Amino acid sequence: MAKNVLRHWPIAVGAVLPLVAVVELAGNAWTASLVPPADGFEPARRIVAQGHRDGDLVLVYPDWMGDGRVALGQWLSLRDECRGDIFDYPRVWELTLDGRQSPETVGLPIEQSWSFDGLQLTLYRNTTFDRAVWRAYDDVGRAGAAVRTAEGDKPCRYDPRTQRHECGDQFGEPWVYVGPILLTDMEQQPRQCLWSHPTERGPIVVTFDGVPTGRRLTVHTALSYVGGRDMDKQPVLMEVDVDGRTVGRTIQSDGEPWRSWDFAVPPAPGPRTVQFRIGTEFQGMRHYCFDAAMRGAP
């Protein structure tokens, strides 16, 4: 009996797959039917235009709602679209379809809400607001970078034209560098971060001096969609130091989305030295990037 079932399972799967495709297409068509015509987004545009303040975040959810993105496009900057979190925004405007809600706004108190034509526009007060006093992505030109090998630290050459610390040229590994990139993560979301492809020769050490002091360091890590989809590679590890003291560690494995970490910063006066050490046991397809922000100014 079991042998008969196993012998016929390809036929059964072949019969089911077309049905799955039909159900998916029907679901997509039904979802698309919920989206109002382009002029249906005009009321939301007018409301945001009247109430928007500098520093507000505007988001459209789901993000495939193209007409909504067009209507609110003047408030959708690249930096905001590629944000690591929502800590930098005191208020959040969210345009959603059919009662949906972005995971980023769950739990935030509502200041005002409007409903029209299958759409909902909500203005939230961001109780997690904690503006960054420093961001690694913006400061990469002042950083120092090196590969820590068994023979000692091998400094990375900085190219101001590309804003990249070229670490791998000396090893014949040009993909090993530290520099700004727009990366597509495992959830196919764009992220502004610092490409830091590790090498098996030793950890990449990225050091920032003169960082304004704060109470916490938020760190984000990711693998690109191409690099993390195979699900069979070694993770990328990072150690984070402030003034020579380790405050936290991160791990980024295949298949994981953009990850967020929050590390307490030991109190001390004056500027800080923040260092990131990034390594892996196997460097193939480790399309890794990170960003960090100092928050909670004294």
SULLIN-V15921 format. One record per helix or strand. SS is the DSSP state (H for helix, E for strand). FROM is the first residue (numbers start at 1). TO is the last residue. If there is no record, write none. Layout:
{{SS:FROM:TO} {SS:FROM:TO}}
This chain:
{{H:2:34} {H:38:51} {E:57:61} {H:66:71} {H:73:75} {H:78:81} {E:91:97} {H:103:105} {E:109:116} {E:119:125} {E:132:135} {H:136:142} {E:144:149} {E:152:155} {E:157:159} {E:164:166} {H:169:171} {E:177:184} {E:190:196} {E:199:199} {E:202:202} {E:204:211} {E:216:223} {H:225:228} {E:236:242} {E:245:252} {E:259:264} {E:272:279} {E:288:295}}
